């Protein structure tokens, strides 16, 4: 193999590795710097319902970039979807809490008192994260 070919292979391999690293690291950095990352993000339930709705409507508008006529027609659709998504999220959180309660009950005769204490602390944290920002 010639040294010229070896250099080309090394450059291509380095470019591939760099591309993969950037592909893995950049989205995380962007998320941390974005409004969602700085305040906990949608996935953690830190936003209340109006902020979630604004985020969703804004994101769809950002993606579509509608003109003024389209905006008027798109707004009720995105607001309906945001409300529906919040409802689904609340229902799913309730189901997750039920499953976690079932797991705790099934594990109670198996685990030690110290393990049960850690499980109870996990349960409290998890349910707190799921219910944060929830409106009944």
HELIX and SHEET records of a PDB file:
HELIX    1   1 UNK A    3  UNK A   33  1                                  31    
HELIX    2   2 UNK A   35  UNK A   38  1                                   4    
HELIX    3   3 UNK A   42  UNK A   44  5                                   3    
HELIX    4   4 UNK A   49  UNK A   64  1                                  16    
HELIX    5   5 UNK A   68  UNK A  107  1                                  40    
HELIX    6   6 UNK A  113  UNK A  131  1                                  19    
END                                                                             
